[in-house]
Amino acid sequence: MDPTSLAAAMAGAQMSNVQMAIAAKMLRMNADAASAIVQVLDAAQQNLASLANVAAGVGQNLNITA
């Protein structure tokens, strides 16, 4: 095996390590984003549930003259 092909193989292995690290980082970011979305949806559901018992007509008239 000549030194050039050995160097190319080492460079390819190093690049593959970098690509795997980037892919792992992106997967973690996607998992974190999915977790954040779930938290936002859960909070929205809780807010919606707290407004379910509000009387009809509340929030329809807004006085903007002040």
C-alpha positions as CSV (number, residue, x, y, z in Angstrom):
1,M,0.0,0.0,0.0
2,D,1.5,3.3,-1.0
3,P,1.7,6.3,1.3
4,T,-0.7,8.4,-0.9
5,S,-3.5,5.9,-0.6
6,L,-2.9,5.4,3.1
7,A,-3.1,9.2,3.6
8,A,-6.3,9.3,1.5
9,A,-7.8,6.5,3.6
10,M,-6.9,8.3,6.9
11,A,-8.4,11.5,5.6
12,G,-11.6,9.7,4.5
13,A,-11.8,8.1,7.9
14,Q,-11.4,11.5,9.6
15,M,-14.1,13.0,7.4
16,S,-16.4,10.2,8.2
17,N,-15.9,10.8,11.9
18,V,-16.7,14.5,11.4
19,Q,-19.9,13.6,9.4
20,M,-21.0,11.1,12.2
21,A,-20.5,13.8,14.8
22,I,-22.5,16.3,12.8
23,A,-25.3,13.8,12.3
24,A,-25.4,12.9,16.0
25,K,-25.6,16.7,16.8
26,M,-28.4,17.2,14.3
27,L,-30.3,14.2,15.8
28,R,-30.0,15.7,19.3
29,M,-31.2,19.0,18.0
30,N,-34.2,17.4,16.4
31,A,-35.0,15.6,19.6
32,D,-34.7,18.8,21.6
33,A,-36.9,20.6,19.1
34,A,-39.5,17.9,19.2
35,S,-39.5,18.0,23.0
36,A,-40.0,21.8,22.9
37,I,-42.9,21.4,20.5
38,V,-44.5,18.9,22.8
39,Q,-44.1,21.3,25.8
40,V,-45.6,24.2,23.8
41,L,-48.6,22.1,22.7
42,D,-49.1,20.9,26.2
43,A,-49.1,24.5,27.5
44,A,-51.5,25.5,24.8
45,Q,-53.8,22.6,25.8
46,Q,-53.7,23.7,29.4
47,N,-54.5,27.3,28.5
48,L,-57.3,26.2,26.3
49,A,-58.7,24.0,29.1
50,S,-58.6,26.9,31.6
51,L,-60.6,29.1,29.1
52,A,-63.3,26.4,28.6
53,N,-65.3,27.7,31.5
54,V,-65.3,31.4,30.6
55,A,-68.8,32.9,30.1
56,A,-70.0,33.4,26.5
57,G,-69.2,36.8,25.1
58,V,-66.1,37.4,27.2
59,G,-63.4,39.1,25.1
60,Q,-65.6,40.1,22.2
61,N,-65.8,43.8,23.0
62,L,-62.5,45.7,23.2
63,N,-62.4,49.4,24.2
64,I,-59.5,51.0,22.4
65,T,-60.4,54.7,23.1
66,A,-58.3,55.0,26.2
